[in-house]
């Protein structure tokens, strides 16, 4: 890997500062930066951006920042600073759109089967119940996760960078951490997309925004191949 580039460096600094700077805040304050379902009482438009800089825990932060640190500089060197910023934020936006789009269809199916008073109860009381570590059983609980659950993290934006890297440098070998074996970037990308699609459809690894990861990956690929029409660098 070459020197760390300016945009990557600044994104790393911002993410780390925000993570450690918010650790002492009460959860109800810190979670204001998360992205809530647009029909939730807790949704604010600014969350579309702020959620990209929030992380659930140190492991979440570490994985995203390591990926950005190792893969981001080469992508930024090829694209330039302006296009790299566009790639990062549009991938994060794509993650939000696909994740919330899937949740929208789930939400419509749930409210059709519930009494309007039950939906109102979930909307008004659900977040405090989730914050207490509890939830309703059955359909009310599922609706509560959709309506009052939130997504956070740079993963969608980072997936866009990762897929952009694999598109530009498909045959470059990367060293995995677990297991520590080399793998070509294109095979890693295909494997991650397949795992994300499988997990999103089956519910495997619940609590992870798999559709968001896929949304970021799709935008990363589309921007490299179709928007900027860049070819693979062999």
Secondary structure as UniProt FT lines:
FT   HELIX           6..21
FT   TURN            22..24
FT   HELIX           27..30
FT   HELIX           31..33
FT   STRAND          35..36
FT   TURN            38..39
FT   TURN            41..42
FT   TURN            45..46
FT   HELIX           47..50
FT   HELIX           51..53
FT   HELIX           58..79
FT   HELIX           81..112
FT   HELIX           116..131
FT   TURN            132..133
FT   HELIX           138..148
FT   STRAND          150..151
FT   HELIX           155..168
FT   TURN            170..171
FT   STRAND          173..175
FT   STRAND          182..184
FT   HELIX           185..202
FT   TURN            206..207
FT   HELIX           210..222
FT   HELIX           223..227
//
